[in-house]
């Protein structure tokens, strides 16, 4: 049986995955929120939360007026969805419940802690 990878290795892999992601798909003003959410499980603002939760009505409800009237909005909302589906861990998106669970887990860093120290690491 193979040894469990170290926390340092898990964190290195997680960082490499984030660095390899195509961040051009994420508007600059949302990139920090997206990185913190994926890495640490920090819940983003309501607009990005709605994207992650697969809640189109919420996306429309929480977009600001400039976003709603921008003719490019559909294109960059689609780009955000492509980013999430291509680069975010599968367990981190798809419903509000999954977003909450990812938050409770502590994101990729929480996964690293659990892999190294077990679930007691999150207590």
C-alpha positions in Angstrom: 0.0 0.0 0.0 1.3 3.4 -0.9 2.1 6.0 1.8 -0.2 8.9 2.3 1.3 12.0 0.7 2.6 14.6 3.1 0.8 17.9 3.7 3.6 19.8 2.0 3.2 17.7 -1.1 -0.6 18.1 -1.1 -0.3 21.9 -0.7 2.3 22.0 -3.5 -0.1 20.1 -5.8 -3.0 22.3 -4.8 -1.0 25.5 -5.5 0.2 24.1 -8.8 -3.4 23.4 -9.8 -4.4 27.0 -9.0 -1.4 28.4 -10.8 -2.2 26.2 -13.9 -5.8 27.5 -14.0 -6.7 29.9 -16.8 -7.4 33.0 -14.6 -8.2 35.0 -17.7 -11.6 33.5 -17.5 -12.2 35.2 -14.1 -12.8 39.0 -14.0 -10.0 40.6 -12.1 -12.4 42.0 -9.4 -13.5 38.4 -8.7 -10.2 36.6 -8.9 -9.2 37.1 -5.3 -12.5 35.9 -4.0 -12.3 32.8 -6.2 -8.7 32.0 -5.1 -9.6 32.4 -1.4 -12.7 30.3 -1.8 -10.9 27.4 -3.6 -7.8 27.5 -1.4 -9.3 28.3 2.0 -13.0 27.8 1.7 -13.8 31.5 2.4 -17.3 32.1 1.2 -17.3 34.7 -1.6 -19.8 37.5 -2.3 -23.3 36.6 -3.2 -22.8 36.9 -7.0 -19.9 34.4 -7.0 -21.6 32.3 -4.4 -24.6 32.0 -6.9 -22.2 31.0 -9.7 -20.7 28.3 -7.5 -24.1 27.2 -6.3 -25.4 26.8 -9.9 -28.1 29.3 -9.1 -28.9 31.4 -12.2 -31.6 33.4 -10.5 -29.2 34.3 -7.8 -26.6 35.4 -10.3 -29.2 37.8 -11.8 -30.4 38.9 -8.4 -26.9 39.7 -7.1 -25.3 41.3 -10.1 -24.9 45.0 -9.9 -26.7 47.3 -12.4 -23.6 47.8 -14.5 -23.1 44.1 -14.9 -26.7 43.5 -15.9 -26.6 46.2 -18.5 -23.2 45.3 -19.9 -23.7 43.5 -23.3 -20.6 41.2 -22.5 -22.1 39.9 -19.2 -23.4 36.7 -20.7 -20.0 35.9 -22.1 -18.1 36.5 -18.8 -20.7 34.6 -16.7 -20.2 31.7 -19.1 -16.5 32.1 -18.8 -16.8 31.9 -15.0 -18.9 28.7 -15.2 -16.2 27.2 -17.5 -13.5 28.2 -15.1 -15.3 26.6 -12.1 -16.1 23.4 -14.0 -12.6 23.2 -15.4 -10.4 24.2 -12.4 -12.3 24.2 -9.1 -12.4 20.9 -7.2 -15.6 19.0 -8.0 -16.6 19.0 -4.3 -16.5 22.8 -4.2 -19.4 23.7 -6.4 -22.8 22.7 -7.8 -25.2 23.6 -5.0 -25.4 25.9 -2.0 -25.0 22.8 0.2 -21.7 21.8 -1.5 -20.4 25.4 -1.2 -21.2 25.3 2.5 -19.5 22.0 2.9 -16.4 23.3 1.1 -16.3 26.2 3.5 -16.7 23.9 6.5 -13.8 21.8 5.1 -11.5 24.8 4.8 -10.9 24.5 1.1 -7.8 22.9 -0.3 -5.9 23.8 2.8 -8.5 21.9 4.9 -8.0 18.9 2.6 -4.3 19.1 3.2 -4.7 19.2 7.0 -7.1 16.3 7.0 -4.8 14.2 4.8 -1.9 14.9 7.2 -3.6 15.0 10.6 -7.2 13.6 10.2 -10.5 15.3 10.8 -9.3 16.4 14.3 -7.1 19.0 12.5 -10.3 21.0 11.7 -11.5 21.1 15.3 
